[in-house]
Amino acid sequence: MQIKKLSLLILLSFVLAAGFAPFVFAQAPKSLAPAPVNAPVNTPEQPQSIAPSGSQSIAPPPSARARVPLQINVEELEEIDSDSVGTLTEEQGGFGIAMWEGTNRSLVEKLLPKLPVNSSSRTMRALMRRLLLSAAKAPRNTNPLDNQIASTQPVSATEPTPAAKPEASGKLLAMRIERLSAMGDVAAVDGLLKVAPNRDTDPALLKSETDVLFLSNDNARACPLVAGQIRNVETAYWQKALIYCQALAGEHDKANLGADMLRETGEKDEVFFGLINSLTGVEKFVITSLSKPTPLHFSMIRAAKAKLPKDVTSSNNPAVLKTIATSPNADPALRIDTAERAEAMGALDTDVLRQLYAGVTFTKETLDTALSQASAERTALSRALLYRKALVESIPTAKAEILAKVFKLAREGGLFQSTARVYHRILKELPATQDLVWFAPEAARALLAAGDGPSAQIWFNVLRTTGIVDEKAAALRDQLAPLARLSGHMSDEEWSTTKLDSWWIAETATSEENPLDVEAAHARGTLLYNLMEALGDPVPARRWEALLDGPPQSSTVMPQSALWRTLNQAVDDVKRAETVLISMLALGQSGPTEVNPIVLRKVVLSLRLVGLAKEARAIALEAAVAAGL
């Protein structure tokens, strides 16, 4: 059996090698010898014997005098460290060339692959992106004990401390590219690959580049890259990629033969084999299931014009979700669902989701019942229906009612931030008048979530002026005051801790329309006070004491003690990059909107203490608006 497999692999190598012709271009032999120099060479003059007519001595020309040899220092050029390359300088938003100074390399190698790249927090995504793209000197193993972990021999106390072993160059770069790929940031991966000095020789980087090209539907660049990997022909990835490229080039016999031989070696990718049959005209293939799609699958599906199955959305990979959302051969409901998730993760531009919403056709009768239907169904299509309804509504009061419903449903479904970005243009066009003062708090929250502070300030001002003469408006103003402070739209002169007293009164007020939810009020109070103190605003003891009516303990998920301690040390030593790395891990995939307030407080405070006050406030604001503060 082993001899049979070996024979198949050898034969497969010849078959695949024969298929390289369309992608390898002949070039004339190039001489490696130095180019001939046509310009005249300046040579020193030779001393000449001159026979003087008299006895006068003639000094020799300067060229004939003894020359002092030049002292030339020859130093070997240092090889470029591939782990240190990046596309962001400090001026461009990077964390600086010395961002890893004092950080142990083993810590970075251990934690970097765990970055929560699927988080829906845009602030977290921006911080992780900057961390992964920064051009910086790679960290070193500063702790000699790190080099003894793999050794089973005890180290004698009399033996000298072993020197730190050299790090494997390129390991961190590969990790960074993998995390960026997992984020679905194809442009960032492409940019980092372009500055990688070992991109043409490192197998992991070559595979990453090929995946990027397949995801970008750039087969014209992907296939020549695949053709150059004949030395890796025994790898299933390159075998499948080459067979696909042969099918694209019209070499159907070679592609079918290669696919048959690949199946004989034990490859089980039935979707791949079915799509090859479709591309080579053997038979039409219908995909019934694809729970773990790859970039190659998506490229083949586009080329074969095959329909995507419903279970393809089970993937939580942002790049996969983005690809599905932009695939014309996917069902509209499927595209909207994946587009919502991809946009929330930051992998898809918000405009694409708006266009998908606006592209769904609804009847007038359906639009008339949009509010009730959206409340009952809560599907991707019902959210598209609400968007269309808000888009066509021209009466400000009616539009505000639709938006209020939209944001209420979004908060309940955990989609508030994404929804705020989608509706930003509609909301910005809504006039901030006293007639709509009841809508001011939600409008301000949504505008802040969309990153539009100036427009939110307009609604804050409406509440300030209206609250002077209107009791209900005053209560809304008091309820929104802490958020204005958290967002930086209330100055030190305007702010006082007594506003927290007013906020609590408004928060715990009860009526027939709004019955008091004690548990929710305590949860918002706990979140607010932790955020305020993390950002430097003290909270009076009386306000904390008011929260003691609740249970003395609650079950929650906390970061492991080692991570907590490492974060403390990183902050004490002002290690900015290390602080960012550990803070992202502490927040986790759930991000600031779902993490425990104590953890959130620690992260916000840590970022502020290492000079990232703007980012700390942005994370605090994400949590505040999502909670309805």
C-alpha positions in Angstrom: 0.0 0.0 0.0 2.9 2.4 0.9 4.6 1.6 -2.5 1.3 2.3 -4.3 0.9 5.7 -2.5 4.5 6.6 -3.3 4.0 5.7 -6.9 0.9 7.8 -7.1 2.7 10.8 -5.5 5.6 10.5 -8.0 3.2 10.3 -10.9 1.2 13.2 -9.5 4.4 15.3 -9.3 5.0 14.7 -13.0 1.3 15.5 -13.9 1.3 18.7 -11.9 4.7 19.8 -13.2 3.3 19.4 -16.7 0.6 21.9 -15.8 2.9 24.7 -15.0 3.3 25.8 -18.6 0.6 28.4 -18.6 2.0 30.2 -15.6 5.8 30.1 -16.2 7.1 32.5 -18.7 10.4 31.9 -20.5 13.1 34.4 -20.0 16.4 34.9 -21.8 19.4 33.7 -19.8 20.8 36.5 -17.7 24.5 36.9 -17.2 25.6 37.2 -13.6 29.0 38.7 -14.5 29.6 42.4 -13.9 28.5 44.7 -16.7 31.4 46.0 -18.9 32.5 49.5 -18.0 32.6 51.7 -21.1 33.7 54.9 -19.4 37.4 55.6 -19.3 39.1 54.6 -16.1 41.0 57.3 -14.2 44.4 55.7 -13.5 47.2 57.4 -11.6 49.9 59.1 -13.7 53.2 57.2 -14.0 56.4 59.1 -13.0 58.5 60.1 -16.0 62.3 60.6 -16.3 62.9 64.2 -17.3 66.4 65.2 -18.6 66.8 68.8 -17.5 69.0 71.1 -19.5 70.6 72.4 -16.3 71.5 71.1 -12.9 68.3 72.3 -11.2 66.4 69.5 -9.5 62.8 69.1 -10.4 60.4 67.8 -7.7 58.4 64.7 -8.7 54.7 65.2 -9.5 52.3 64.6 -6.6 51.1 61.4 -8.1 54.6 59.9 -7.7 54.8 60.6 -4.0 54.3 58.0 -1.4 50.6 57.5 -0.6 49.1 56.9 2.9 46.8 53.9 2.7 43.1 54.7 3.6 41.6 53.1 6.7 38.4 51.5 5.6 36.0 49.9 8.1 34.2 47.0 6.7 31.2 45.9 8.6 28.8 43.1 7.7 25.3 44.5 7.0 22.8 43.3 9.6 20.1 41.0 8.1 16.6 42.5 8.2 14.6 40.9 11.0 11.3 39.9 9.4 9.6 40.0 12.8 10.3 43.7 13.1 8.7 44.9 9.8 5.4 46.7 9.8 3.3 49.1 7.8 2.6 51.6 10.6 5.1 54.0 11.9 4.5 56.0 15.1 3.4 59.0 13.0 0.9 56.8 11.2 -0.7 55.4 14.4 1.8 52.6 15.3 3.0 52.1 18.8 6.7 53.0 18.0 9.9 51.2 17.2 10.6 50.4 20.9 7.1 49.3 21.8 8.2 45.8 22.9 11.2 47.1 24.9 11.4 45.2 28.2 8.7 42.7 27.1 9.7 39.0 27.1 9.4 37.4 23.6 8.0 34.2 25.1 5.1 36.2 26.6 4.3 37.7 23.2 4.5 34.4 21.4 2.2 32.8 24.0 -0.5 35.5 24.0 -0.5 37.0 20.5 -2.3 34.0 18.9 -5.0 34.4 21.5 -6.1 37.9 20.5 -9.9 38.1 20.4 -10.1 39.1 16.7 -13.8 38.3 16.5 -14.9 40.9 19.0 -17.6 43.4 17.8 -15.8 46.3 19.5 -14.5 48.7 16.9 -12.1 50.2 19.5 -10.6 46.8 20.3 -10.3 46.1 16.6 -8.4 49.3 16.0 -6.0 48.7 18.9 -5.3 45.1 17.8 -4.8 46.3 14.2 -2.2 48.9 15.3 -0.5 46.3 17.5 -0.2 43.8 14.7 0.9 46.3 12.0 3.3 48.5 14.0 6.9 48.5 12.7 8.9 47.7 15.9 12.0 46.0 17.0 11.1 42.4 17.8 11.1 41.5 21.5 13.8 39.3 22.9 13.8 36.5 25.5 14.9 38.5 28.5 14.4 35.7 31.0 17.1 33.0 30.7 14.8 30.5 32.4 12.6 30.6 29.3 15.3 28.7 27.4 15.4 25.9 30.0 11.7 24.9 29.8 12.2 22.4 27.0 15.2 20.8 28.8 14.6 17.8 31.0 18.0 18.1 32.7 18.1 20.0 36.0 20.3 23.0 35.9 23.0 23.0 38.5 23.4 26.0 40.8 27.2 26.0 40.0 26.7 26.1 36.2 26.7 29.4 34.5 23.3 30.8 33.5 22.7 29.8 29.9 22.6 32.5 27.3 19.3 33.3 25.7 18.8 31.1 22.6 18.3 32.9 19.3 14.7 33.5 18.3 13.3 32.0 15.2 13.1 34.9 12.8 9.7 35.2 11.1 7.7 33.4 13.8 6.1 36.6 15.1 5.4 37.9 11.6 3.6 34.7 10.8 1.5 35.1 13.9 0.7 38.7 13.1 -0.4 37.8 9.6 -2.5 34.9 10.9 -4.4 37.2 13.3 -5.0 39.8 10.7 -6.3 37.1 8.4 -8.6 35.9 11.1 -9.8 39.5 11.5 -10.8 39.5 7.8 -8.5 42.5 7.2 -7.3 41.4 3.7 -5.8 44.8 2.9 -3.7 44.8 6.1 -2.4 41.2 5.4 -1.5 42.2 1.8 0.3 45.3 3.0 2.3 43.4 5.7 3.2 40.7 3.2 4.6 43.3 0.8 7.2 44.5 3.4 8.1 40.9 4.6 11.7 40.2 3.5 11.1 36.4 3.5 7.7 36.4 1.7 9.1 34.5 -1.3 10.7 31.7 0.8 8.5 31.2 3.9 5.8 28.5 3.3 3.4 30.0 5.8 3.7 33.5 4.2 3.3 32.1 0.7 0.1 30.3 1.7 -1.2 33.5 3.4 -0.5 35.5 0.3 -2.3 32.9 -1.9 -5.3 32.9 0.4 -5.5 36.7 0.2 -5.5 36.5 -3.6 -8.2 33.8 -3.7 -10.4 35.8 -1.2 -9.9 38.9 -3.4 -10.9 36.9 -6.5 -7.5 37.7 -8.0 -6.8 34.4 -9.7 -4.5 36.0 -12.3 -2.0 36.7 -9.5 -2.8 33.6 -7.4 -2.1 31.0 -10.1 1.4 32.0 -11.0 2.2 32.0 -7.3 0.8 28.5 -7.0 2.7 27.3 -10.0 6.0 28.2 -8.3 5.3 25.8 -5.4 6.3 22.5 -7.2 8.6 21.8 -4.3 5.6 21.6 -2.1 3.6 19.4 -4.5 3.2 16.8 -1.7 1.1 19.3 0.3 -2.6 18.9 -0.3 -3.1 22.7 -0.2 -0.8 23.3 -3.1 -2.0 20.3 -5.0 -5.6 21.4 -4.8 -4.7 25.0 -5.7 -2.8 23.9 -8.8 -5.5 21.5 -10.0 -8.0 24.4 -9.7 -5.7 26.7 -11.6 -5.4 24.1 -14.3 -9.1 23.9 -14.6 -9.3 27.7 -14.9 -6.7 27.6 -17.7 -8.8 25.1 -19.7 -6.5 22.2 -19.0 -9.5 20.0 -18.0 -7.8 16.6 -18.7 -4.9 17.4 -16.4 -7.1 18.9 -13.7 -9.4 15.8 -13.7 -6.4 13.4 -13.7 -4.8 15.3 -10.8 -8.1 15.3 -8.9 -8.5 11.6 -9.3 -5.0 10.9 -8.1 -5.4 13.3 -5.2 -8.5 11.3 -4.2 -6.5 8.1 -4.3 -4.1 9.5 -1.7 -6.9 9.8 0.8 -8.0 13.4 0.4 -11.7 13.8 1.6 -12.6 17.3 0.4 -15.8 16.4 -1.5 -16.7 20.0 -2.1 -13.4 20.5 -3.9 -13.8 17.5 -6.1 -17.4 18.4 -6.9 -16.4 21.9 -7.9 -13.6 20.6 -10.1 -16.2 18.4 -11.9 -18.3 21.5 -12.4 -15.4 23.6 -13.7 -14.2 20.9 -16.1 -17.7 20.1 -17.4 -17.9 16.6 -16.0 -21.2 17.3 -14.1 -23.0 20.1 -12.3 -22.3 20.0 -8.6 -24.7 21.3 -5.9 -23.2 22.1 -2.5 -25.4 20.8 0.2 -23.1 21.6 3.2 -20.0 23.7 3.8 -19.5 24.4 7.5 -15.7 25.1 7.2 -15.1 27.0 4.0 -11.6 28.0 2.9 -10.5 30.9 0.6 -9.9 28.3 -2.2 -13.5 27.1 -1.8 -14.9 30.6 -2.2 -12.8 31.2 -5.3 -13.9 28.0 -6.8 -17.6 28.6 -5.9 -17.4 32.0 -7.6 -15.8 30.5 -10.7 -18.3 27.7 -10.9 -21.2 30.0 -10.2 -22.4 27.6 -7.5 -25.0 28.4 -4.8 -23.7 28.8 -1.2 -25.5 26.4 1.3 -27.2 27.9 4.4 -24.8 26.2 6.9 -21.9 28.2 5.5 -22.8 31.0 7.9 -21.9 28.8 10.9 -18.4 30.1 10.5 -17.5 32.9 12.8 -14.5 34.0 10.8 -14.9 37.7 9.8 -13.1 37.1 6.4 -15.5 34.2 5.6 -18.6 36.3 6.6 -17.4 39.2 4.5 -16.9 37.0 1.5 -20.4 35.5 1.8 -21.9 39.0 2.3 -20.4 40.1 -1.0 -21.1 36.9 -3.0 -23.7 37.5 -5.7 -24.5 33.7 -5.7 -25.8 33.8 -2.1 -29.4 34.1 -1.1 -30.3 37.7 -0.1 -31.4 36.8 3.5 -28.1 34.8 3.8 -26.1 37.8 2.6 -27.8 40.2 5.0 -27.3 37.9 8.0 -23.6 37.5 7.3 -23.2 41.2 6.4 -24.6 42.2 9.8 -22.1 40.0 11.6 -19.2 41.0 9.4 -20.0 44.7 9.8 -20.3 44.3 13.6 -16.8 42.8 13.7 -15.4 45.6 11.5 -14.6 43.3 8.5 -17.3 44.9 6.2 -17.9 48.5 5.4 -21.2 49.8 6.8 -22.2 51.1 3.3 -22.3 47.5 2.0 -24.8 46.6 4.7 -26.9 49.7 3.9 -26.9 48.8 0.3 -28.0 45.2 1.1 -30.8 46.5 3.3 -32.0 49.0 0.6 -31.8 46.4 -2.1 -34.6 44.2 -0.7 -37.9 44.8 -2.3 -41.0 45.1 -0.1 -44.6 45.8 -1.0 -46.5 48.9 0.4 -48.6 46.7 2.6 -45.4 45.1 4.1 -43.9 48.5 4.7 -47.1 49.7 6.5 -46.8 46.8 9.0 -43.0 47.1 9.4 -43.0 47.9 13.1 -45.2 45.1 14.2 -43.6 42.6 11.9 -40.0 43.5 13.0 -41.0 43.1 16.7 -42.5 39.7 16.0 -39.9 38.1 13.7 -36.6 39.8 14.5 -34.8 38.4 11.4 -32.3 39.8 9.0 -35.1 40.6 6.5 -37.2 42.3 9.2 -34.3 44.5 10.1 -34.0 45.3 6.4 -37.7 46.1 6.4 -37.3 48.6 9.2 -34.4 50.3 7.4 -36.5 50.7 4.3 -39.4 52.1 6.4 -37.1 54.7 8.1 -35.5 55.6 4.8 -38.8 56.5 3.0 -40.6 58.1 6.0 -40.7 61.9 5.6 -42.5 63.0 8.8 -40.0 63.7 11.6 -42.2 62.5 14.4 -43.0 59.2 12.6 -39.4 58.7 11.7 -38.3 59.2 15.3 -40.8 56.6 16.4 -39.4 54.1 13.9 -35.8 54.9 15.1 -36.8 54.5 18.7 -38.2 51.1 17.9 -35.1 50.2 15.9 -32.7 51.1 18.7 -34.7 49.3 21.3 -34.7 46.1 19.3 -31.0 46.5 18.5 -30.1 46.8 22.2 -32.1 43.8 23.1 -30.4 41.8 20.3 -26.9 43.0 21.1 -26.6 44.9 17.9 -26.9 48.5 19.1 -23.5 49.7 17.9 -23.7 48.2 14.5 -27.3 49.5 14.1 -26.3 53.0 15.2 -23.7 53.1 12.4 -26.2 51.8 9.8 -28.8 54.5 10.7 -26.3 57.3 11.3 -27.1 59.2 8.1 -30.9 58.9 8.7 -30.5 60.0 12.3 -28.2 62.9 11.4 -30.8 64.3 9.1 -33.5 64.2 11.8 -34.0 67.8 13.2 -33.2 68.1 16.9 -36.2 70.1 18.0 -38.1 70.5 21.3 -41.0 68.5 19.8 -38.6 65.5 19.7 -37.1 66.0 23.1 -38.5 62.6 24.3 -36.2 61.0 21.6 -33.1 63.0 22.6 -31.5 60.4 25.0 -31.6 57.6 22.4 -30.6 59.9 19.6 -27.5 61.0 21.6 -26.6 57.5 22.5 -26.8 56.3 18.9 -24.8 59.2 17.5 -22.1 58.6 20.1 -22.1 54.9 19.2 -21.6 55.9 15.5 -18.7 58.2 16.5 -20.5 61.4 15.8 -19.9 63.5 18.9 -20.8 66.9 17.4 -24.3 65.7 16.4 -24.8 64.1 19.8 -23.9 67.5 21.4 -26.9 69.1 19.5 -29.3 66.7 21.3 -27.5 67.3 24.6 -28.2 71.1 24.1 -31.8 70.5 23.4 -32.2 68.7 26.7 -30.4 71.4 28.6 -32.6 74.2 27.3 -35.9 72.3 27.3 -35.2 70.9 30.8 -35.3 74.4 32.3 -39.0 74.8 31.8 -40.1 71.2 31.3 -40.1 68.7 34.2 -40.1 65.6 32.0 -37.3 67.0 29.9 -35.3 67.8 33.1 -35.6 64.2 34.1 -34.3 63.1 30.7 -31.5 65.6 31.0 -30.5 64.3 34.5 -30.6 60.7 33.1 -28.2 61.6 30.3 -25.8 63.8 32.2 -23.4 61.0 33.2 -23.1 59.9 29.5 -22.4 63.4 28.5 -19.6 63.5 31.0 -18.2 60.1 30.0 -18.1 61.1 26.3 -16.3 64.3 27.1 -19.2 66.6 26.2 -19.5 68.0 29.7 -16.7 70.2 31.1 -15.3 70.2 34.6 -17.1 73.5 35.2 -20.5 71.9 34.4 -19.9 68.6 36.2 -20.3 67.9 39.9 -20.9 64.7 41.8 -24.4 65.9 42.7 -25.4 65.1 39.1 -25.0 61.5 40.1 -27.6 61.9 42.8 -30.0 63.4 40.2 -29.1 60.6 37.8 -30.0 57.9 40.4 -33.3 59.6 41.2 -34.2 59.7 37.4 -32.9 56.2 37.0 -35.1 54.7 39.8 -38.2 56.8 39.0 -41.2 54.6 38.4 -44.5 55.0 36.5 -47.2 53.0 34.8 -45.4 53.4 31.5 -42.0 52.6 32.9 -42.1 50.2 35.9 -38.9 50.1 37.9 -36.5 47.3 37.1 -34.3 47.3 40.3 -31.8 44.7 39.0 -31.2 46.6 35.7 -30.9 49.9 37.6 -28.3 48.5 39.9 -26.4 47.0 37.0 -26.3 50.3 35.2 -25.2 52.0 38.4 -22.4 49.5 38.9 -21.2 50.0 35.3 -21.4 53.8 35.5 -19.5 54.2 38.7 -16.7 51.9 37.7 -16.3 53.7 34.3 -16.3 57.1 35.9 -13.6 56.3 38.5 -11.5 54.5 35.8 -11.6 57.8 33.8 -10.7 59.9 36.8 -14.0 61.1 38.1 -14.5 60.2 41.8 -17.9 58.7 42.9 -19.1 59.6 46.4 -19.4 56.8 48.9 -23.1 57.4 49.2 -23.7 56.4 45.7 -21.8 53.1 46.1 -23.7 52.4 49.3 -27.0 52.7 47.4 -26.0 49.7 45.4 -25.5 47.5 48.5 -29.2 46.5 48.5 -28.4 43.9 45.9 -26.8 40.4 46.5 -23.3 40.6 48.1 -21.9 38.2 45.5 -22.5 37.4 41.9 -21.2 34.8 39.5 -19.0 36.2 36.8 -16.2 35.3 34.5 -12.8 36.8 35.5 -9.4 36.7 33.7 -7.0 34.2 35.2 -4.8 35.5 38.1 -1.6 35.3 36.1 -3.0 37.6 33.3 -4.3 40.1 35.9 -0.9 40.2 37.6 1.0 40.6 34.3 -1.3 43.5 33.4 -0.5 45.2 36.7 3.2 44.8 36.0 3.0 46.0 32.4 1.2 49.2 33.6 3.7 49.8 36.4 6.6 49.6 33.8 4.6 51.6 31.3 4.9 48.9 28.6 2.3 50.2 26.2 2.2 47.4 23.7 2.2 44.7 26.4 -0.6 46.6 28.2 -2.7 46.7 25.0 -2.1 43.0 24.3 -3.1 41.8 27.8 -6.1 44.3 28.0 -7.5 42.8 24.8 -7.3 39.3 26.2 -8.9 40.5 29.5 -11.9 41.9 27.5 -12.1 38.8 25.4 -14.4 38.0 22.5 -17.4 39.5 24.4 -15.8 42.9 24.4 -16.6 45.9 26.6 -20.4 45.6 26.2 -20.6 42.2 28.0 -17.6 41.9 30.3 -17.8 42.3 34.0 -17.6 46.0 35.2 -14.6 45.2 37.4 -12.7 43.9 34.5 -13.8 46.8 32.3 -12.7 49.3 35.0 -9.2 47.6 35.1 -8.8 47.7 31.3 -9.9 51.4 31.0 -7.7 52.5 33.8 -4.7 50.5 32.5 -5.0 52.0 29.0 -5.3 55.5 30.4 -2.2 55.1 32.6 0.0 54.1 29.7 -1.0 57.2 27.6 -4.0 55.8 25.7 -6.7 58.0 27.3 -8.6 58.5 24.0 -8.8 54.8 23.5 -9.8 54.2 27.1 -12.7 56.6 26.8 -13.8 55.0 23.6 -14.0 51.6 25.2 -15.9 53.0 28.2 -18.3 54.8 25.8 -19.0 51.6 23.9 -20.1 49.9 27.1 -22.1 52.8 28.3 -24.2 53.4 25.2 -24.9 49.7 24.7 -26.1 49.5 28.3 -28.5 52.4 27.8 -26.8 54.8 30.2 
